[in-house]
Amino acid sequence: MKYLEKVEAVPTTIFVDAEGNILGEAVVGANVPQYQERLAGYLK
């Protein structure tokens, strides 16, 4: 919850792994191409 104190815009997407660790930086806004790019990198 402490991490969410930094969220200043909606939507903000935060990627989390199976153990609950936050991966990388949040994606602010509805930026689908950026979501896809981040996911591809995380899944490698």
N, C-alpha and C positions, 0 to 999 in steps of 0.2 A: 504494500500500500504506500510505502514511503516514496517509491518510484513515481506513483501517480501524482504526487504533489507537483512534479515538474511539468505535467501535461498542461499546455496552454491553449490547445486547439482541438476541435472535434471535427471530423474523426481523426483519431490518432491510433495507429496500429502498432502493437508491440508483439514481437515474435518470442515465443517461450518454448524451450525444449521439454522433453518428457520428465525431466527432474525439476521443472519449474524455474530454470535459469533463464534470464532475459538474454536474448541473442541480439547483438549489435545495437544500433540506434533505432528509435521509433520512427515510423513513417507517418508524416503529418499530411492530412488531406486524403482525398480519394484518388491516389496515384497507383492505379492497377499495374502499369508496366513496372513501376518500382517494386511493388509487392512481388511480382513474378520473378524479377531479377534477384531479389533477396532470397526468396524461397529456393530458387535454383542453386544459389551459392550455399545455403544451409543444408541442402539435401546431398551435396557432394561428399 
